[in-house]
Amino acid sequence: MSENKRDKIYIQKKVQGLYRKIKHQRSEDMDHMNDYNDDMVDLNDTKNSEIGKTFVEICVVLGILVLVLNALIKDF
């Protein structure tokens, strides 16, 4: 092989190695971000669940109050 071809092959292998290294780092970063996002989704689901339960409890209490007040007003 000529010197020029060897240089081209060397540079090509070096570029491919760098490309693989960068691709591997990006994949690790994305895995880390996916783990972080999964944790955040779990926290948001918990908060939304608590808010939903509180809202339902308030609606139930208000419904009972309306029924009791309606019954009392009809008596008078």
C-alpha positions as CSV (number, residue, x, y, z in Angstrom):
1,M,0.0,0.0,0.0
2,S,1.1,3.5,-0.6
3,E,1.7,6.0,2.2
4,N,-1.4,8.0,1.1
5,K,-3.8,5.0,1.4
6,R,-2.4,4.0,4.8
7,D,-2.9,7.6,6.0
8,K,-6.5,7.6,4.7
9,I,-7.3,4.2,6.4
10,Y,-5.7,5.4,9.7
11,I,-7.7,8.6,9.7
12,Q,-10.9,6.7,8.8
13,K,-10.3,4.3,11.7
14,K,-9.6,7.1,14.0
15,V,-12.8,9.0,13.0
16,Q,-14.9,5.8,13.3
17,G,-13.5,5.2,16.8
18,L,-14.3,8.8,17.8
19,Y,-17.8,8.4,16.3
20,R,-18.4,5.2,18.3
21,K,-17.1,6.8,21.5
22,I,-19.4,9.8,21.1
23,K,-22.4,7.6,20.2
24,H,-21.7,5.5,23.3
25,Q,-21.5,8.6,25.5
26,R,-24.8,9.9,24.1
27,S,-26.5,6.6,24.7
28,E,-25.3,6.6,28.4
29,D,-26.5,10.2,28.8
30,M,-29.9,9.4,27.4
31,D,-30.2,6.4,29.7
32,H,-29.4,8.6,32.6
33,M,-31.9,11.2,31.5
34,N,-34.6,8.5,31.0
35,D,-34.0,7.2,34.5
36,Y,-34.3,10.8,35.8
37,N,-37.5,11.4,33.8
38,D,-39.0,8.1,35.1
39,D,-38.4,9.2,38.7
40,M,-40.0,12.6,37.9
41,V,-43.0,10.9,36.3
42,D,-43.5,8.8,39.5
43,L,-43.4,12.0,41.6
44,N,-45.9,13.8,39.4
45,D,-48.2,10.8,39.4
46,T,-48.1,10.7,43.2
47,K,-48.9,14.4,43.4
48,N,-51.7,14.2,40.9
49,S,-53.1,11.2,42.8
50,E,-53.1,13.2,46.1
51,I,-54.8,16.2,44.4
52,G,-57.4,13.9,42.8
53,K,-58.2,12.2,46.1
54,T,-58.5,15.6,47.9
55,F,-60.8,16.9,45.2
56,V,-63.1,13.9,45.4
57,E,-63.2,14.1,49.2
58,I,-64.2,17.8,49.0
59,C,-66.9,17.0,46.4
60,V,-68.3,14.2,48.6
61,V,-68.5,16.5,51.7
62,L,-70.1,19.3,49.7
63,G,-72.7,16.8,48.3
64,I,-73.6,15.6,51.8
65,L,-73.9,19.2,53.0
66,V,-76.2,20.0,50.1
67,L,-78.4,17.0,50.8
68,V,-78.6,17.8,54.6
69,L,-79.4,21.4,54.0
70,N,-82.0,20.5,51.3
71,A,-83.7,18.2,53.8
72,L,-83.6,20.8,56.6
73,I,-85.0,23.6,54.3
74,K,-87.9,21.3,53.2
75,D,-88.9,20.7,56.9
76,F,-89.2,24.4,57.6
